[in-house]
Amino acid sequence: MTWEHALVILSGLPWTLAVTGLSLAIGMVLGLPLMFARNSSNTLISSTMIMFIALVRAVPPIVWLFIVFFGMGNGFTRISPFIAAVLVFGLIATTNMAEIYRGGMLAIHAGQHEATTALNFGKYHAFIDVVLPQMLRVALPAATTYAIGLLKDSAVASTIGVLELAYQGRYVTETTYMGLPVFATVGAIYIVVSIPIAIFARYADARMRKRVAR
C-alpha cells in the first residue's frame, strides 16, 4: 500500500468526524427534552416516549439508514447520503443520550432535590445550578463510551455511499486487492481518533468533580 492509497483512506476521515460530531451534537441537544418527556408525570406522554425510545433502539442503524435514504429519499424528496446518515445517527443518538441523561438524573440523591426546595430555589435555578452539573458528571463516562461507539458505528454509513473511512478503505481494497493492510490502517485511524476523546473525557470529568465538590 502506497502513500497515495493512505491519503485516499485519510480523505474519508473528515466525513467520519462530521457524521459522528453532528450526530452526537444532535443527540446531546435533543436528548435532554426527550428525557424530560420520558420522565413526564403525564402517563400518555411518558408511555409514548418510552415506546419511541424502545422502537428507535430496537432497529439496527443500517435498517434506519435504508428506510431514510432509500425509502424517504426516493419516495418523498431527494436526500444526500451524508444528510441521511446524520439524520439517522442523530435520531439514534438522541434516544441513547436521553437514557444516559436519565441515568445521570437517577443517580442524584433525593436529598439534593429536597435541599433545593428547602433553600427556595426555583425549578430553573435548581436544575441549572445543582442538578445539571451533577447529572453531567455522572453521565459523562457513559456519554464518552457512546461517542466512541458512534464513531465506529458511522462506518455503516458507507453502505449508502458516504465517503467516510470504511468506504475509502473498501475502495482502496477493490483497486489494490490488499485487504489486510488497508483495513488495518483504517482500524488504526479509528483507534488514534478514539484516544483523544477518552483523554478529553477524563480531563472534563476531573474538572467537573472539582466544580461539584465546591
Backbone bond lengths (Angstrom), bond angles and torsions (degrees), N, CA, C in turn:
res aa  C-N    CA-C-N  psi(-1)  N-CA   C-N-CA  omega(-1)  CA-C   N-CA-C  phi
1 M - - - 1.462 - - 1.526 109.71 -
2 T 1.337 117.26 129.13 1.456 122.41 -176.14 1.533 111.41 -93.24
3 W 1.353 113.32 173.33 1.464 118.46 176.93 1.528 110.92 -63.93
4 E 1.345 116.00 -32.60 1.472 119.08 177.85 1.519 110.69 -61.57
5 H 1.337 115.73 -40.99 1.461 119.48 178.34 1.528 110.93 -66.63
6 A 1.335 116.04 -39.30 1.464 119.79 178.36 1.522 111.12 -62.93
7 L 1.332 116.81 -38.06 1.462 120.45 178.78 1.530 111.20 -67.76
8 V 1.331 115.97 -35.43 1.462 119.45 176.57 1.533 109.61 -62.49
9 I 1.329 115.86 -44.29 1.466 120.07 178.89 1.527 110.14 -62.51
10 L 1.331 116.68 -45.27 1.468 120.89 -178.69 1.524 111.81 -64.96
11 S 1.326 117.57 -24.26 1.464 119.39 178.53 1.521 111.48 -64.38
12 G 1.316 116.89 -17.67 1.457 120.26 177.53 1.518 113.29 -84.35
13 L 1.347 117.48 -13.80 1.466 120.73 -177.07 1.533 112.86 -61.78
14 P 1.342 119.64 -45.62 1.476 118.21 178.64 1.525 112.93 -58.39
15 W 1.327 117.58 -35.96 1.463 120.66 178.94 1.527 110.76 -68.30
16 T 1.336 115.25 -40.42 1.469 119.18 177.34 1.521 111.27 -62.28
17 L 1.334 115.98 -45.69 1.460 120.33 -179.86 1.526 111.32 -66.53
18 A 1.338 116.62 -35.87 1.462 120.00 -179.92 1.525 111.32 -67.23
19 V 1.321 116.66 -45.77 1.465 120.27 178.75 1.523 110.05 -61.81
20 T 1.344 116.09 -45.84 1.462 120.55 -178.78 1.519 111.75 -65.38
21 G 1.336 116.89 -49.58 1.454 120.88 -176.42 1.517 113.38 -64.34
22 L 1.331 116.81 -46.45 1.465 119.98 -179.34 1.531 111.26 -66.15
23 S 1.329 115.98 -41.49 1.466 119.54 -179.95 1.526 110.89 -64.39
24 L 1.328 115.96 -42.99 1.469 119.89 179.39 1.526 110.85 -65.33
25 A 1.338 116.86 -39.48 1.460 120.29 178.52 1.528 110.85 -62.21
26 I 1.327 116.00 -43.00 1.462 120.20 177.20 1.524 110.22 -60.63
27 G 1.322 115.89 -45.47 1.461 120.55 -179.10 1.513 112.90 -63.78
28 M 1.335 117.16 -40.11 1.466 120.49 -178.89 1.517 111.71 -67.94
29 V 1.342 116.67 -35.04 1.465 120.32 -179.02 1.525 111.34 -78.92
30 L 1.333 116.84 -50.35 1.459 120.61 -175.67 1.529 112.67 -79.95
31 G 1.330 116.66 -18.28 1.460 119.50 -179.98 1.516 112.65 -66.49
32 L 1.341 116.87 -30.00 1.469 120.47 -178.30 1.534 111.73 -67.67
33 P 1.355 119.27 -53.12 1.471 117.52 176.84 1.521 113.13 -63.45
34 L 1.339 117.05 -31.33 1.458 119.49 177.06 1.523 110.69 -65.65
35 M 1.347 116.29 -37.13 1.461 119.85 176.97 1.521 110.78 -63.45
36 F 1.345 116.58 -43.25 1.460 120.16 179.10 1.523 110.61 -63.00
37 A 1.334 117.02 -39.90 1.466 120.07 177.56 1.521 110.45 -66.63
38 R 1.329 115.95 -37.79 1.469 121.14 178.48 1.530 110.69 -64.12
39 N 1.324 117.32 -33.48 1.465 121.69 -179.12 1.529 112.72 -96.01
40 S 1.320 117.19 10.17 1.458 121.25 -176.76 1.527 111.50 -60.22
41 S 1.323 114.76 146.23 1.473 119.97 175.99 1.527 111.18 -74.34
42 N 1.335 115.98 -14.55 1.465 120.94 176.12 1.523 108.34 -77.30
43 T 1.319 117.26 115.07 1.461 121.57 -175.19 1.516 112.21 -60.19
44 L 1.330 117.91 -38.91 1.467 121.50 -178.49 1.519 110.88 -64.34
45 I 1.339 116.18 -46.98 1.472 119.76 179.85 1.515 110.36 -64.90
46 S 1.327 116.99 -46.71 1.461 121.00 -179.13 1.522 111.69 -60.77
47 S 1.321 117.46 -45.83 1.463 121.58 -179.43 1.522 111.65 -64.38
48 T 1.338 115.86 -39.78 1.467 120.12 178.64 1.517 111.26 -63.27
49 M 1.327 116.25 -43.02 1.462 119.98 -179.89 1.528 111.90 -68.30
50 I 1.319 116.77 -36.80 1.466 120.27 177.39 1.525 110.08 -62.09
51 M 1.326 116.64 -44.13 1.468 120.54 178.87 1.524 111.27 -67.03
52 F 1.343 116.16 -38.14 1.462 120.55 179.14 1.531 110.71 -63.02
53 I 1.331 116.07 -47.66 1.464 120.66 179.90 1.531 110.46 -62.16
54 A 1.326 116.23 -43.62 1.465 119.95 179.98 1.515 110.97 -63.31
55 L 1.324 117.55 -39.98 1.468 121.45 -179.89 1.517 111.46 -64.58
56 V 1.327 116.46 -48.11 1.466 120.28 -178.11 1.522 111.11 -62.61
57 R 1.327 116.72 -42.43 1.462 120.57 -177.00 1.523 112.92 -76.60
58 A 1.326 117.43 -20.58 1.466 120.19 -177.42 1.524 112.31 -79.96
59 V 1.330 117.19 -26.87 1.468 121.18 -177.40 1.524 109.32 -89.66
60 P 1.338 119.33 130.33 1.464 121.55 -179.90 1.533 111.78 -59.84
61 P 1.333 117.82 146.39 1.472 120.72 -179.42 1.526 113.66 -54.76
62 I 1.332 117.03 -38.14 1.459 119.23 -177.72 1.528 111.46 -64.56
63 V 1.333 116.61 -32.62 1.467 119.97 177.58 1.524 110.04 -69.46
64 W 1.348 117.75 -42.70 1.457 120.57 176.04 1.517 111.00 -61.40
65 L 1.335 117.42 -38.62 1.464 120.92 177.65 1.526 110.86 -60.15
66 F 1.316 116.17 -44.63 1.464 119.80 -179.42 1.526 110.91 -67.54
67 I 1.351 116.46 -38.73 1.464 119.83 179.11 1.526 110.66 -61.89
68 V 1.328 116.31 -46.79 1.468 120.34 -177.03 1.521 111.21 -73.09
69 F 1.323 117.58 -47.39 1.469 120.30 -173.35 1.523 112.26 -76.47
70 F 1.329 116.88 -50.83 1.461 119.69 -177.03 1.528 112.45 -86.28
71 G 1.332 116.58 -27.81 1.457 119.99 -179.75 1.505 112.04 -85.51
72 M 1.349 116.11 -70.52 1.458 120.72 -179.44 1.519 111.28 -65.52
73 G 1.331 117.18 -40.03 1.460 120.85 -176.86 1.511 113.27 -63.25
74 N 1.330 117.83 -36.79 1.456 120.77 -179.10 1.519 112.19 -92.08
75 G 1.333 116.65 -29.29 1.454 119.57 -174.69 1.512 114.73 -87.12
76 F 1.347 118.41 -27.88 1.458 120.77 -174.30 1.530 112.16 -118.26
77 T 1.298 116.76 -53.61 1.460 120.10 -177.72 1.523 108.77 -154.83
78 R 1.306 116.42 156.01 1.465 119.82 178.37 1.521 109.22 -71.71
79 I 1.310 115.78 137.47 1.455 121.27 -179.12 1.521 108.12 -139.60
80 S 1.315 116.81 135.01 1.461 120.43 -177.66 1.529 110.20 -75.08
81 P 1.341 116.81 154.95 1.473 119.37 178.12 1.528 112.38 -56.95
82 F 1.328 116.47 -39.26 1.470 119.75 -178.54 1.524 111.07 -64.74
83 I 1.330 117.13 -47.19 1.465 120.72 179.97 1.522 110.20 -62.89
84 A 1.324 116.75 -41.14 1.465 120.19 179.02 1.523 110.53 -61.04
85 A 1.337 116.45 -42.74 1.464 120.64 -179.80 1.521 111.26 -64.31
86 V 1.335 117.32 -43.10 1.467 120.83 179.86 1.525 110.66 -64.83
87 L 1.334 116.78 -41.79 1.464 120.11 178.73 1.527 111.27 -62.05
88 V 1.323 116.04 -45.82 1.464 120.12 -177.05 1.522 110.97 -67.56
89 F 1.323 116.73 -50.98 1.461 118.77 -178.40 1.528 111.26 -70.14
90 G 1.339 117.22 -28.35 1.461 119.94 173.95 1.515 111.46 -66.04
91 L 1.337 116.23 -40.17 1.469 120.63 177.22 1.527 110.63 -63.91
92 I 1.320 116.03 -46.46 1.462 120.08 179.86 1.531 110.71 -64.74
93 A 1.336 116.27 -41.17 1.465 120.11 178.83 1.524 111.10 -63.88
94 T 1.325 117.32 -35.82 1.465 120.97 179.26 1.526 110.99 -60.89
95 T 1.321 116.61 -46.51 1.472 119.58 -179.36 1.525 110.98 -68.10
96 N 1.320 116.83 -39.66 1.464 118.84 179.90 1.523 111.96 -69.32
97 M 1.320 117.60 -40.55 1.458 120.04 178.42 1.523 110.94 -67.58
98 A 1.331 117.34 -33.49 1.464 119.71 176.76 1.525 110.40 -60.68
99 E 1.332 116.39 -41.72 1.460 119.58 178.59 1.522 112.00 -71.51
100 I 1.328 116.58 -34.23 1.467 120.05 176.98 1.528 110.06 -66.77
101 Y 1.333 116.34 -44.04 1.465 120.20 176.17 1.531 110.80 -60.98
102 R 1.320 115.86 -41.57 1.473 119.61 -178.72 1.523 109.94 -62.96
103 G 1.333 116.86 -39.69 1.458 119.92 176.41 1.513 111.95 -62.24
104 G 1.351 116.16 -38.57 1.459 119.94 176.53 1.513 112.29 -65.14
105 M 1.331 116.35 -38.61 1.470 120.31 178.32 1.523 111.19 -65.73
106 L 1.325 116.18 -42.96 1.462 119.73 -178.12 1.526 112.00 -66.54
107 A 1.332 116.32 -24.52 1.468 119.90 -178.59 1.521 112.60 -77.33
108 I 1.334 117.12 -14.82 1.454 120.22 179.96 1.526 109.39 -77.42
109 H 1.320 115.90 128.88 1.462 120.86 -177.09 1.524 110.45 -62.89
110 A 1.317 116.02 141.53 1.469 121.26 -179.00 1.524 111.84 -58.13
111 G 1.327 116.85 -27.33 1.461 120.66 179.62 1.521 112.75 -62.23
112 Q 1.342 116.60 -27.51 1.458 119.89 178.00 1.526 110.51 -64.29
113 H 1.324 115.68 -43.70 1.460 120.19 178.73 1.533 110.49 -66.64
114 E 1.324 116.09 -39.24 1.463 120.02 179.38 1.527 110.55 -65.52
115 A 1.345 116.06 -35.67 1.466 119.94 -179.75 1.523 110.91 -66.88
116 T 1.325 117.26 -39.83 1.468 119.65 179.07 1.528 110.69 -65.33
117 T 1.325 116.33 -35.44 1.470 119.95 177.40 1.520 110.49 -68.09
118 A 1.339 115.97 -42.36 1.467 120.30 -179.75 1.518 111.48 -64.52
119 L 1.338 116.95 -33.20 1.459 121.20 -179.96 1.528 112.27 -86.57
120 N 1.334 115.37 4.23 1.464 121.62 176.56 1.530 112.27 63.41
121 F 1.332 115.87 36.53 1.453 119.88 174.28 1.527 108.50 -74.61
122 G 1.312 116.85 141.18 1.458 119.83 170.29 1.522 109.54 -71.24
123 K 1.312 116.55 163.62 1.461 120.14 -178.18 1.528 111.47 -59.63
124 Y 1.336 115.81 -40.23 1.469 119.62 -178.50 1.520 111.22 -64.08
125 H 1.323 117.06 -51.84 1.467 120.64 -177.84 1.524 111.37 -68.46
126 A 1.310 117.34 -33.79 1.466 119.89 177.59 1.517 110.07 -62.80
127 F 1.335 116.14 -41.22 1.467 119.42 -179.29 1.524 111.38 -72.01
128 I 1.335 117.30 -47.23 1.468 121.05 -176.07 1.524 112.21 -68.38
129 D 1.320 117.06 -43.40 1.466 120.93 -172.17 1.527 114.19 -89.10
130 V 1.323 117.18 -27.37 1.469 119.92 -173.94 1.530 112.16 -116.16
131 V 1.314 116.32 -54.34 1.465 120.19 -171.94 1.524 112.19 -75.08
132 L 1.328 116.69 -49.04 1.469 120.44 -173.97 1.526 113.92 -58.63
133 P 1.347 120.26 -47.95 1.474 118.97 179.64 1.525 112.80 -58.99
134 Q 1.339 116.69 -41.18 1.461 119.21 179.49 1.529 111.60 -70.13
135 M 1.329 116.02 -38.97 1.458 120.13 179.37 1.528 111.24 -62.67
136 L 1.336 116.12 -43.73 1.463 120.07 -179.35 1.523 111.43 -65.98
137 R 1.339 116.10 -38.57 1.469 118.89 179.51 1.522 110.84 -63.06
138 V 1.325 116.33 -42.88 1.464 120.13 179.58 1.521 110.79 -68.84
139 A 1.346 116.43 -37.09 1.464 120.50 -175.44 1.524 112.90 -79.82
140 L 1.327 117.55 -17.65 1.462 120.78 -173.22 1.532 114.31 -57.33
141 P 1.351 119.76 -48.63 1.468 118.40 179.74 1.527 113.28 -58.47
142 A 1.326 116.41 -43.97 1.461 119.85 179.18 1.521 110.95 -66.65
143 A 1.340 117.03 -38.52 1.459 120.57 178.85 1.525 111.06 -65.85
144 T 1.333 116.52 -37.51 1.466 120.07 177.81 1.517 110.81 -65.77
145 T 1.321 116.30 -44.63 1.464 120.17 177.79 1.518 110.36 -59.80
146 Y 1.336 115.84 -41.27 1.461 118.64 179.47 1.527 111.15 -67.19
147 A 1.337 117.52 -39.14 1.467 120.97 179.50 1.526 111.03 -60.39
148 I 1.331 116.31 -42.30 1.466 120.03 178.20 1.528 110.00 -66.63
149 G 1.339 116.78 -39.77 1.456 120.04 176.84 1.516 111.69 -64.41
150 L 1.340 116.86 -38.57 1.458 121.06 177.96 1.516 110.97 -64.50
151 L 1.322 116.66 -38.49 1.465 121.02 176.42 1.520 110.63 -56.68
152 K 1.320 116.02 -44.65 1.462 120.05 179.81 1.526 111.84 -72.46
153 D 1.331 116.50 -39.28 1.462 120.19 -179.64 1.524 112.48 -65.74
154 S 1.330 117.02 -22.83 1.464 120.06 -179.54 1.523 111.93 -61.74
155 A 1.334 116.31 -17.02 1.470 119.73 177.49 1.529 111.72 -61.61
156 V 1.345 116.46 -24.71 1.461 120.51 179.38 1.525 110.52 -63.57
157 A 1.339 116.96 -24.50 1.464 120.47 -179.85 1.521 112.14 -62.99
158 S 1.324 116.96 -17.88 1.470 119.80 177.85 1.522 111.62 -63.16
159 T 1.336 117.36 -23.72 1.465 120.78 -177.51 1.527 112.71 -68.05
160 I 1.352 116.93 -21.08 1.458 118.95 178.13 1.533 111.33 -109.42
161 G 1.333 117.10 9.29 1.463 120.46 172.57 1.506 117.10 100.07
162 V 1.336 118.85 13.05 1.463 120.26 174.56 1.528 107.72 -71.96
163 L 1.316 117.10 129.76 1.463 121.32 -172.18 1.523 112.10 -81.72
164 E 1.329 117.13 52.29 1.470 120.45 -177.41 1.523 110.18 -91.50
165 L 1.328 116.53 -168.46 1.463 120.98 -171.50 1.524 113.34 -57.89
166 A 1.329 117.59 -48.73 1.461 120.39 -177.47 1.523 111.12 -64.25
167 Y 1.327 116.96 -37.67 1.472 120.19 178.77 1.523 110.26 -63.76
168 Q 1.343 116.56 -46.63 1.460 119.84 -179.68 1.522 111.32 -67.02
169 G 1.342 116.60 -35.34 1.459 119.48 176.24 1.517 111.86 -62.86
170 R 1.322 116.16 -42.71 1.467 119.87 177.78 1.523 111.18 -65.01
171 Y 1.339 116.21 -38.50 1.465 119.95 178.89 1.528 110.72 -62.56
172 V 1.339 116.70 -46.12 1.469 120.07 179.99 1.524 110.35 -64.75
173 T 1.313 117.32 -39.29 1.469 120.92 178.51 1.518 111.00 -61.90
174 E 1.317 116.60 -41.88 1.465 120.07 -178.81 1.520 112.42 -68.80
175 T 1.332 117.14 -25.61 1.468 120.07 -179.26 1.526 112.77 -92.93
176 T 1.337 117.52 -21.94 1.470 120.53 -177.32 1.525 113.06 -113.39
177 Y 1.339 116.44 -16.52 1.477 122.20 -175.94 1.522 112.03 60.55
178 M 1.326 116.63 28.40 1.464 121.81 177.31 1.527 108.01 -114.79
179 G 1.312 116.74 88.43 1.451 120.42 -175.14 1.516 113.93 -75.32
180 L 1.339 117.26 -48.29 1.458 120.90 -173.53 1.527 113.23 -62.92
181 P 1.353 119.48 -53.94 1.475 117.89 -178.94 1.517 113.18 -64.01
182 V 1.320 116.11 -33.41 1.468 119.51 -178.95 1.519 110.97 -66.63
183 F 1.324 116.78 -52.30 1.455 119.08 -176.20 1.534 111.88 -77.37
184 A 1.339 116.93 -20.05 1.466 118.65 170.23 1.525 109.64 -66.61
185 T 1.327 116.19 -37.95 1.465 121.10 176.44 1.524 110.68 -65.62
186 V 1.331 116.25 -43.86 1.463 120.44 177.93 1.527 110.52 -59.83
187 G 1.332 116.08 -45.37 1.462 120.21 178.69 1.517 112.46 -61.64
188 A 1.348 116.06 -39.70 1.466 120.52 179.61 1.526 110.74 -64.26
189 I 1.330 116.55 -36.92 1.469 120.00 179.05 1.526 110.13 -64.99
190 Y 1.337 116.49 -42.74 1.466 119.38 177.17 1.527 111.09 -59.15
191 I 1.329 116.68 -41.18 1.467 120.39 179.88 1.525 110.86 -65.00
192 V 1.341 116.10 -45.37 1.464 120.96 -178.45 1.530 110.73 -61.69
193 V 1.327 117.16 -37.55 1.460 120.87 179.85 1.528 110.95 -73.41
194 S 1.327 117.40 -34.09 1.458 121.29 -177.13 1.527 112.42 -70.36
195 I 1.329 117.08 -33.81 1.462 120.70 -176.08 1.530 112.72 -59.85
196 P 1.353 120.07 -47.88 1.475 118.37 178.03 1.524 113.37 -61.03
197 I 1.330 117.48 -32.23 1.465 120.22 178.08 1.523 109.73 -62.52
198 A 1.335 116.32 -45.08 1.461 120.47 179.72 1.526 111.34 -65.90
199 I 1.332 116.79 -39.36 1.477 120.12 179.60 1.528 110.36 -65.72
200 F 1.331 116.27 -43.94 1.465 120.12 179.12 1.527 110.78 -62.43
201 A 1.329 116.51 -39.21 1.465 120.39 179.95 1.529 110.59 -62.84
202 R 1.334 117.32 -40.27 1.467 120.15 178.40 1.523 111.00 -65.62
203 Y 1.328 115.76 -40.01 1.461 120.07 178.78 1.526 110.16 -64.99
204 A 1.332 116.31 -45.67 1.469 120.04 179.73 1.518 111.14 -64.20
205 D 1.329 117.19 -38.15 1.460 120.74 179.22 1.521 110.73 -63.47
206 A 1.343 116.48 -41.95 1.469 120.32 179.21 1.525 111.00 -63.72
207 R 1.342 116.47 -41.33 1.463 120.13 178.48 1.522 111.50 -64.92
208 M 1.324 116.21 -41.16 1.463 120.49 179.50 1.509 112.28 -65.25
209 R 1.339 116.12 -39.08 1.466 120.04 178.73 1.526 110.68 -62.10
210 K 1.326 116.37 -40.94 1.457 120.09 178.60 1.526 110.46 -65.21
211 R 1.338 116.06 -40.59 1.468 119.23 -178.40 1.532 111.23 -67.80
212 V 1.320 116.59 -42.02 1.463 120.68 -179.36 1.530 110.77 -68.55
213 A 1.348 116.01 -32.32 1.463 120.38 -176.82 1.530 113.09 -72.99
214 R 1.337 116.44 -15.16 1.474 119.11 -177.77 1.525 111.97 -67.05
